[in-house]
Amino acid sequence: MSKPQKMPTERPELQVRDAPERERYEATVGDDQGLAALLAYRRGDDWIALVHTEVREGYAGQGIGSRLVKAVLADLRAREIPVIPKCPFVIAWLQRHPEDHDVLFRPLEAPEPDEPSPA
């Protein structure tokens, strides 16, 4: 008897758009036009601060937040707008993805250690 094979799981298409009138990027999934996730921001003269990421109930655990951050950074890179990450989710994502640090306004600070080091 052969082993069961894992079927490839297809992630639904994520559409991301900038909604400047609401100061956020919005993500919808597949054909569902309801809001799946958002990434709120504040604009400066020559920078943008990413302040809050939210994934709506029912979409959590599907990687939508990570895909949203990646899409937002790609858009801001293309528009040559430097990023100041303020949202803990965005900061954590950037710590795992140094290849995207080129879009940062200033270098990302090192993460705080989990425990204080002995003196």
Salt bridges, closest charged atoms under 4 A:
ASP18 OD2 - ARG79 NH1 3.18
GLU21 OE2 - ARG17 NH2 3.90
GLU21 OE2 - ARG22 NH1 3.28
GLU23 OE1 - ARG42 NH1 3.49
GLU26 OE1 - ARG17 NH2 3.21
GLU26 OE2 - ARG22 NE 2.76
GLU26 OE2 - ARG24 NE 2.76
GLU54 OE1 - HIS52 NE2 3.28
GLU54 OE2 - ARG56 NE 3.15
ASP75 OD2 - ARG79 NH1 2.81
GLU99 OE2 - HIS97 ND1 3.01
ASP100 OD1 - ARG77 NH2 2.81
ASP102 OD2 - ARG77 NE 2.82
